[in-house]
Amino acid sequence: MLKRIMISSITLVLLAGLALAHGDPIMGTVTAVASDTVTITNSKDNKPLILMLVKDTKYVMDKMPAKKSDLKVGVKVVIDAEMDTKMKMYNAEEIQISPAAAKPAAAAKPETPAKNTTPAK
């Protein structure tokens, strides 16, 4: 019985640690994208924040897998990140990209066909 209580207690402590490992998601607007970083203006305090893009960073748009190339200046994002204590920077684990901002603002107007000016025979 004591063994079960100890195992249950250890399990609860480990699960609580996992739950607390990540803070609130970081929300903002992308202001710059580099090969290994993304800079956003944080919605919470309107300050710039640089996050590391790592090989395991997942990109999501509209609940579907996306690509790093979908990450563009002006796009709104929600980022799940973990602090890298050695680098003293956040590592982006998952970036949710707003699909509305990723689409072009206005589609180009289709050209109207030129009128045929040659007389009919």
N, C-alpha and C positions, 0 to 999 in steps of 0.2 A: 504494500500500500504506500509506504514511504517513497519507494522507488518511482511509482507512478506520479506522485505529487511533485517530486523533484523534476522528473522529465517534463511534466506539464508546465511547471514554473519556468524551466529553461526555454521551452518552446515559446511561451508567452513573451519572455524577455527578448528573444531573437526576433519574433514577429513585430514587436513594438519598435525595436531598433530599425527594422526594415521600413516600417511605416513612417518613422520620423527621419529617415535618411534624406528624404526629399522634402523641400519646403514647398511653398506655394508656387504654381507655375509663373513664369516670367512672361508678361505680355507687353507688346510694344510694336513699333513700326521700324522696319529695316531702314537704316541710313547708309550702310556700306556692307559690301560682301567681298572678302578676300579669299585666297585659296584655303586658309585654315582658320579664319575667324569670320564672325558676323557681328556687326555693330547695330544696336537698336536704340531707339529712344524709349526708355522704360515708361509705360503708361502710368505706373504707380507714382513716380516722383519726377517724371519728365527729364530724367538725366540720361546721358549716353551710357551704354553698357556694352562691353566687348565680351563675346563668348567664343570659346574654342570650338571648332568643328573637328570632330575626331572621325576615324574611319568607321566607327560603329554608330555614328549619328544617323537617326532615321528621319526621313522627311515624309510628311503626310499632308495631303490636300483633299479635303472633302471625304475623309475617312478612307482614302485610297493611297497606295504608295506614290510618292512623288520623287523628284530628283533635286539635287542641289541647285541645278540651273533654274528651278522654279523660284528660288530665293532671290528676289530682286528688290532694289531700292523702292521704298514706298509701300511694300507689302506688309500687311499686319500679320503678326505671328504670336503664337503661344508656345513657349519653350519650356520643356522639362529638362532641368540641368542639375548637375552635381558639382560642388566646389572641389577643385583640385588644389589641395593644400600646399603642394610643392610649387605649383605655378601661380597660386593665389588668383586663379581665374575659374570661371565656370566652364565646364565641359557640357556642351549641348548633347543630350541623349536623344531627345525627340523634338522635332520642330514641326508644329502644325501651322501650315500656311493657309491664310484666308483665300479661298478660291475667287471671291469677288474682286479682290485687289490684284490678283495675279493675271486676270484677263485684261486684254487691251481696253482702254477707256472707250474708244470709238472705232468702229470698223470703217475701213476706207470705202468710199462710195464707188459702186461699180461704174465703169465708164459706159457712156451711152454709145451705141454703134454709130459710125459715121453714115450719113445719108448717101445713097448712091446717086451721083449727079449725072451719070451717063444716060443719054436718052435711050428709051426702049426701041427696038427695031420691029 
